[in-house]
Amino acid sequence: MINVYENNEEGDKVKVFYAVKYGELSTSTLGNSAISKTSGIQFYVDDYVALQLDKMDITMDGFTPKLELKEGEELIVPEKSEKEKEIERLKKELERLQAEEEDEEDAE
């Protein structure tokens, strides 16, 4: 199953908006700056998924969108370089240290 997210708190996801027309999904708009003037369904996906939406079918499970690959399609997941992995590790370490510092300040 392909991950669909409700929010983009970390700022690392891409907004997907599907307009609804006559009870059916009609058009899609991608991008975190996109603003729709119609009703529809909005959710977030990883950037590499957004670039491959044409390979997927969207269904709804209640109010939650589900993405599934179409038959015969393959989702290409990019490999992260060692440098990208190190940057991610350092960002997480920085967040942890900042949280510790805030906790110490709150305790004083």
C-alpha positions in Angstrom: 0.0 0.0 0.0 1.1 3.5 -0.7 1.4 6.0 2.2 -1.2 8.8 2.2 -0.7 11.5 4.9 -3.3 13.8 6.5 -0.9 16.7 7.0 2.5 18.0 6.1 3.9 19.2 9.5 7.4 18.3 8.5 7.2 20.1 5.2 8.5 17.1 3.3 5.3 15.9 1.6 3.5 17.1 -1.5 -0.2 18.2 -1.4 -2.5 16.3 -3.8 -6.0 17.8 -4.4 -8.7 15.9 -6.4 -11.7 18.0 -7.5 -15.0 16.4 -7.1 -17.5 17.0 -9.9 -21.0 15.3 -10.0 -19.9 13.0 -7.2 -16.8 11.7 -9.1 -13.1 12.6 -8.8 -12.4 14.7 -11.9 -9.1 16.5 -11.9 -6.0 16.5 -9.7 -3.7 19.4 -8.7 -0.3 18.9 -7.2 1.8 21.2 -5.1 1.9 22.7 -1.7 1.2 26.2 -3.0 -1.9 25.1 -5.1 -5.2 26.6 -4.0 -8.5 25.1 -5.2 -11.7 27.0 -5.7 -13.8 23.9 -5.9 -14.8 21.2 -3.5 -12.7 18.0 -3.4 -10.4 15.8 -1.4 -6.9 16.9 -0.2 -4.1 14.7 1.1 -0.4 14.5 1.1 2.1 12.0 -0.3 5.8 11.5 -0.6 7.4 13.5 -3.5 8.2 10.5 -5.6 4.6 9.3 -5.3 3.3 12.6 -6.5 5.4 12.3 -9.6 3.9 8.9 -10.4 0.1 9.4 -9.6 -0.7 8.4 -13.2 0.3 4.9 -12.2 -2.3 4.7 -9.4 -6.0 4.3 -8.8 -7.6 6.3 -6.0 -10.4 4.8 -3.9 -12.0 6.1 -0.7 -12.3 4.2 2.5 -14.9 6.3 4.2 -13.2 9.8 4.2 -9.7 8.4 3.8 -8.2 8.2 0.3 -6.3 5.0 -0.6 -3.8 4.8 -3.5 -3.1 1.5 -5.2 -0.9 0.8 -8.2 -2.7 -0.1 -11.4 -2.2 -3.6 -12.7 1.2 -3.9 -14.4 2.6 -0.6 -13.0 5.6 -0.3 -10.7 6.3 2.4 -8.2 9.9 3.6 -8.4 11.3 4.4 -5.0 14.5 6.5 -5.2 17.4 5.4 -3.1 18.9 8.0 -0.8 22.6 8.8 -1.0 24.8 8.4 2.0 25.0 12.2 2.2 21.1 12.5 2.2 21.0 9.9 5.0 23.6 11.8 7.0 21.7 15.0 6.6 18.5 13.3 7.8 20.3 11.9 10.8 21.8 15.3 11.7 18.4 17.0 11.4 16.8 14.5 13.8 19.7 14.9 16.2 19.3 18.7 16.1 15.6 18.4 16.8 16.3 16.1 19.7 18.8 18.5 21.2 16.5 21.5 20.7 13.7 19.6 22.5 16.0 18.8 25.4 17.1 22.4 25.7 13.4 23.5 25.7 12.6 21.0 28.4 15.5 22.2 30.5 14.3 25.8 30.1 10.8 24.9 31.1 12.1 23.1 34.2 13.9 26.2 35.5 
